[in-house]
Amino acid sequence: MATRSSAIGARARDRARGRSRTRSRLHFGHPAVLLGIVTAVLVMLGLVMILSASSVQSFATNGSSFTFFRRQSIGAALGLVCFFAFVKLDYHRLRKLGYLMLVACFLLLVAVLIPGVGTVAGGSARWVPLGPFSFQPSEAAKLAIILFMADVFARKKEETLQELGHTLVPILPVVGAFATLIMWQPDLGTTLLIGGISMGMLFVAGAPLRYIIPMGAVGGGLATVAALIEPYRRARVLAFLDPWSDPLRNGYQTIQGLIALGSGGWLGVGLGASRQKWMYVPNAHTDFIFAILGEEMGLIGTFMVVGLFMFLTYLGVKIAQRAPDRFGMLVASGITLWMALQALVNMGAVTASLPITGVPLPLVSFGSTSLVISLVAMGILVNIALQGRHPVPKNANRGR
C-alpha cells in the first residue's frame, strides 16, 4: 500500500510540475497567445465591417440595419465557445472525430443536392436549413478532409509515400468524391481550395514532387475545363481578363470593387462612410467585404489585414514545426494552408488579381458556418501550439 501511495503521489507531482511548466512557458510571445490575439482582432474587425457593409442592404430587405450583424454576432459567440472547447480538448482525439466528421459532411453534401432539402441561393445549393439559421457542409468539409489526411499520413511512414499507391490511396478517392459533390452544388471556388489544401498536405507529408506535380497538373486541367465549360464561369474568366469589356454585367462586380478600393486612398473615407455599399458592390458584406474595408480604412487598413493573415500564416508554420508529433504537425500545416490559401484567393478576386470564385475572407466575411468552423480550426491550432516544443524566455520567471 505504501508503495502504491508513493507511486500515486509521484504521478501527482509529475502532473503538477507539468502544469507549472506549461504556465511558465505561456507568455505574451508564445505562438498560442499571439494566434489568439490575431484571431480575436480579425473576428472583431469582421463584425465591425459586416455592420457597416451590410447596413444598407439589410435595411432595404429586412427593415433593420442590424440583421446580418446580429446573425454574425450569434455565430461569433457560438464560435468562441467552440474555440475554447477545442483548445481544451486533447487534439489526438480528433483522429477518431475526424472520421465521424468526414462521414457527416459527406451525407450533408449529398442532402443539399436533394430538391426540397438543400437551400438554393444565387444558383447554388450549398446550405441545409436549421430553423432560422442554415449550415454550409462544404465549410466543415475543409476541416474534415484536413483531419482525415493528417491521420492517414501520420499512420504511414514517410518512406512509404515514395510508392504511388500509398500516396494516392485512400486520399484520392475520398478527396475526389468530396470535390465532385461540391462541384455539383456548384461551387468551383471551394473545390479548388480543397484541391490546393490536399496538394499542400501531400507535399508536407513527404510525397515526392514526381507525384505531386502531375496530380496538380491534372487537377488544374480539370479546373480549367470546369471553368470554361459553363457559360457563367467562362464569363467570369473573360471578365477577369478584361472587366471593361462588359462593365454593366460580367465585369460589374470587379469594377465596382476596384472603385471602392481606389476611393479609400491612404486612410479611407472613414468607418461607416462607404459609398459603394449603397447597392453598388454586390455581396459587399460577404465575398467583397475586403473592398468595403479598403474604401473605409484605406490602403493602411488593407495592409493591416494582409499583415494579420501573413502573421497568422507565420505562426501556423512555427506551430507545425514545433508540434509534438507527426499528426499535430500535419493538422497544423493543413489548417495554415487553408487559411492562407482562402485569404489569398478572396483578396486576389477583390483586387482583380484572380477570377471571382465566391470564396469568403476567413474570420472576416459574413457567414456563420464559415466563422464557427474557422474558429474551431483556430482552437485546434492553439491547442497544438500549447502542446508543442517552445523555449521559455529567460525573463519568463523574473520577479517570482
N, C-alpha and C positions, 0 to 999 in steps of 0.2 A: 504493500500500500504506500509505503514511504517513497519507494522508487517511482511508482505511478504518479504520486503527487508532485514529486520533483520534476518529472517529465512534463506534466501539465503546466507547472509553474514556469519551466524553461520556455515552453512554447508560447505562453502568455507574454513573457518578457521579450521574446523574439518579435511577436506581433507588435508590441508596444514600441520597440526600437524601430521596427519598420515604419510604423505610423509617424514616429518622430522624424525619421529620415525623410519621409515624404513631405512633412510640413516644413522641414528645414530647407528643402530644395525648391519649394514652391514660393518663388519670389517674383517681383514685377517683371523681370526679364525672361521668365520662364515661358517657353512656347505656348503652354496651355493657357496661361494668363493673357498673353498677347493675342492669341487666337480668339479668346473670349471677348476681349475688348474690340477687336476688328469686327467680329460678328455682330456685337451689340451696336456698334456705330453704323454698320450697313443696314441693319434692320430698322433702327430709328430714323436714319436718313430716308429709307424707303417709305416709312409711314408718313413722314412729312411730305415727301414728293407725291405720294399717292393722294393725299388730301388735297394738294394743290392741283395736280394734273387731272384728277377725276372730278373736281367740284362742279365744273360746268356741265359735263355730260351727265353726271349723277343727278343734278338738279333738273335737267331737261327731261330725263327719263323716269326719275323716281320722285321728283318734287322735294328732294333733300340733297344738299351738297355733301353729306357725310355718309352716304350709303356704302360706297366702296371702302371708305376709310374704316367704318365700323366692322365690316367683314374682315378686312385685313388685320385689324386690331385683335379680333377674336382668334384669327389664325396665328398671330404673333404670340398671344397668351398661351394657346394650346401648344405651339411650337416651343415656347420657353419651358413648359412643363416637360415635354419630350426631351428637350436638350439636356436638362439636369438629370432626367431619368437615365438617359444613355451615358451620361458622364459617370454615373454611379454604377451602372451595370458592367459586370466583367465582360469585356469585349469578346472573349473567347466563346461566350455563349452565342454569339452571333453566327457561329459556324452552323449550328442547327437552325437558328432562327432565319438565317438567310434562305435556306431551302423552303421553309414554310412560306416565307415572303415571296419567293420565286413562284411557287405554285399558285398562291393567292393572286398575284399580279397577272399571271397567265390567264387564269379564269376570268378575272375582271376585264382584261383586254379582249377576251372573246365576248364577254357580256356587252361591252359598249357597242359592238358591231351588230347586236341583235335589235331590230326595229322595236321601239317601244320600251326598251331597257336603257340604252345609251341616250344621252342628251346630245343633240346636234346643234352646233353653233358655228357660224362662219363657214359652213360647208363641211365641217369635220365632226365626227362622233368620238369625242375624247373623254366624256365625263359620265360618271354614274351618279344619279341623283340620290342625295341623302337628306331628305326633308328640305329645309330651307337652304341647304348647302349642297355642294357637289364634290365628288372625288375624282381626280385625274390619275388613273392607274399608270400611265406612261411615266409620270414623275417618280412614283415609287419603284417602277421597274428599273430605273437607272441604278438605284441603291441596291436592289435585289441582285442585279447582274454583277455588280462590284463584289458583293459578299460571296456570291456563288463562285466567281472566277478566283477570288482570293483563296477560298477554301480548296478548290481543285488544285491550284498551283502550289499551295502550301503543302499539300499531300504528295506532290510529285517533286522529285529531286531535280535540280537544275540541269543535271546531265541528261535526264530522260527527255527533256524538251528539245534535245538535238534531233530526236526522231519525230518525223512529221505526224505520225499517228497520235503521239502523246500531246503534240501541240494543238491538233485540231479536235480531238475527242476528249471530253464531250462539249467543248466550248462552242465549236462551230454550229452544231445542230441547235443548241439552246439559244444562242445569240441570233442565229438565222430565223428561228421561229418567232422570237420577240420582235425582231426587225420587220418581219412580214406582217405581223398583226398590227404594228404601229403604222406601217405604210398603208394598210387598208383603211385607216381612220379617215383621211390620210394625214400623215404628219412626217414629212420628209426631214424637217429640222431635228426632231428628237431621234429619228432613225440614224441620221448622220452622227449625232452626238454619241449614241450608244456604240456605233461602229468605231468612232475615234477613241472612246474610252477603252474599248476592247483591244484595239491595236496598241494603245499605250501600255495597258497592263501586260500584254504579251511581251512587249519589249522589257518592261521592268522585271517580269518573272524570269527572263533569261532566254526566251525563244530567239533563235538566230535570225538575222536580217534576211537570210536567203528564203525564209518562210514568210516573214512579216511583209516584206516589200511586194511580193506577188499577191498576197492576200489584200494588201492595201490597194494595189492597182486594180484588182478585180472589183473590190468594193467601190472604188472611185468610179470605175466604168459603169457599174450598175446604178450608182447615184446619178451620174450624168444622163444615162438613159431615162431614169425615172424623172429627172428634172425637165427633160426635153420632150418626153412623150405626151405629157399632159399639157394642154394649151395654156392653162393659168400659170403653171410653173415655168413653162417656156417664156411666157410674157414677163414673168419676174426676172428671169435671167437676162432677157433683152433689155428690160428697164434698168437693170443694174449696169449694163454696159453703156447705155445712153438714156438716162431718165428723161431728158428733154425731148426725146423723140415722141413721147406720149405723155406730156406734162399733166393732163387732166384725168388720166386713167391709171395706167400701169406705173408710170413714173411719179404719180402724185405724192404718195407717201414718202418716198425718198426725197423729193424736192422740198416738201414741207418740213421734213426733219432737218435737212441742211439749212433751211431758212431759220429754224428755231435755234440751231447751234450757232449760226452766224450772227444772229441778233443778240446773243448773250455777251459778245465782246470778251473783255478780260474778266470783269467782275460780275456780269449778269445784270438782268433788269430788276432783280430782287425777288425774294420768295413770294409766291402768290401772284406775281405781276406778269406772268406769261401771257402773250397774245395768241400764240399758236395753239394753246389748249382750248381756245374758243372754237372748237369743231374743225380746226384746220388740219391738225396732225391726227390721223386715225390711230386708234389704240394708244393714246397718249399716256395712259396710266399702266399699260401692260408692256408690250414689246418695245414701244418707243419712249419709255419714261426717261431714258438717257438723253433724248433730245430736249425734253422739257427741263430736265436738270441742267443741261448746258445753257439753255436760254435764261433760266432764273439765277444760276450760280456762276455762269461764265466759264471761261477757259480754266480758271483756277479751280472751280468746282469739279469740272470733268477730270482734271489732272489728279485731284484728290481721290476721286472714285477709282480711277485707273491705278493710282498708287496703293489704295487699300487692297484691291484684288491682286496686285503684284506682291504685296507684303503677305497676303493670305497664302498665295502660292509658295512663296519662300518658306513660310512657316510650315506648310504642309510637307514640303520636301525635307526640311530638317526633322520633322516628326517621323517621317518614313525612314530616314537614315538611322534614327536613334530608337526605332521600335524594338521592343524586347524579343520579337520572334518574326518569322517569315510571314505568318498570317497577318500580323499587325502592320508590317511593312507594306504588304500588298493592299490591304484595305485603305491605309493612309494614302498610298500612291493613287489608288483609284478615285478616292474622294477628291483629292487635289486636282487630278486630271479633269474630273467632271466639272468642278467649279471654275477652273481656269479656262477650259475649252468653251463652256457655256457663256461665260462673261465675254470672251474674245469674239464669239460668233454674234452675240447680241450687239455689242458695241461696234463690231465691224459692219453689221447691217445698217445701224443708225447713221454711221458716218459714210455710208455708200462705199465702204471698202470690200464688202461681201454682199451677195444677194440676200434679200429679205427671206428669212426662214420661219419667222414666228416663234423664236426662242426667247423666253423671258430673261431678264437680268437677275441672276441669283441673289436672293435675300432682299432685293430692292423692288422688283416689279410686282404688280398686283397679281394675286393668285394664292389662295390659302393652301392648296395642296403643295404647290411648289415651295412655299415658305416653310411649312411644317416639315416636309421631307428634308429640305436643306438644313434646317435646324437640327433634325435628328442626325444627319451626316456630320454636322459640326460638333455635336455632342460626342459622337463616336471618335472623331479626330482628337478632341480634347482628352477623352479617355485614354487613347493610345499615348498621347503626349505625357499624361500623368504617370503612365507605367513605363515610359521609356528611360533611356540612359541619359541623364542630364547632369553635368557637373555643377556642384554647389559653388556659388561665388564666394570669394574669400571673406567678404564682409557680410555674408548672409546671417551669421550668428553674432555679429558685433553688438555689444550692448547687453547681452544676456548674462 
